[in-house]
Amino acid sequence: MPHGEYGKRLKLKNLKNMKYRKLGRSDLKISSIGFGAWAIVGDATWGHQDEEDAVNAVKTAFDEGITFFDTAEMYGNGLSEKLLAKALNNVRDKVVLATKVKSTNLVYDGVLKACDQSLYNLATDYIDLYQIHWPSREIPFEESISALEYLKTKGKIRYYGVSNFGPIDLQNFLNCGGKPVSNQVAYNLLFRAVEFELVPIMLKENI
C-alpha cells in the first residue's frame, strides 16, 4: 500500500462518531476503541514494522477519535512506549496512556524503577493507567500493591490495573488490598471463557 494510503482509508470509516466511556470506577474517560501498541514495534510475532508507518498509524488513530493507547515495557523493550511518545507528545493532555510492568519487576523497588523508566520512555510525568502485565507466582501481591499505591501518592500514576488475571488471581489480588480499576484479558466472540467466573467478579467490583 502506498505511503499515506493507510490513513486515508481509515478516514473513510468516519470514526469521528467514536463513543467514550468511563473506565471502571476511575474518572478516566476513554474511547470505546483503544489502540494496542504491541505490533508497532515489530518482532518475531508481527514481523518488520516501519517506524514512520507506526508513528503515522498512532497519529491517524488519534485524529479519528481514539484517545486510549495501551503499551507495555515488554513491547520492544520500551520501543513501543517511545513511539507513542513521538506520535502523541503534543496532545498528551488529550489522551489516556496505559502501560504495563512485567511480572519479573513486581518486587517493590522493581515496580518503582520500571515506572520511572516507562515515564522516561513515554516522555511524560504521569501514567494514566499502570498495569501488572501478568501475575507473579513468586512475588507476593501485597508487595506490588504497596508500590503501586506509593506511586499513586507521588502522582506518577493516576490509577492501576491488572492484565491476564483469571478469577483466582483477581480475587486474591483484591483480598490483599488491591484496588484495580481494570483487568485486561482476551475476550471476543470466539473466546468467551471469562464470562463464566471472571466477569461476575469484575461486575461486582466495578472493574
Buried (B, 14 or more C-beta within 10 A) or exposed (E): EEEEEEBEEBEEEEBEEEEEEEBBBBEBEBBEBBBBBBBBBBBEEEEEBEBEBBBBBBBBBBBBBBBBBBBBBBBBEBBBBBBBBBBBEEEBEEBBBBBBBBBBBBBBEBBBBBBEBBBEBBBBEBBBBBBBBBBBEEBEBEBBBBBBBBBBEEEBBBBBBBBBBBBEBBBEBBEBEBBBBBBBBEEEEEEEEBEEEBBEBBEEBEB
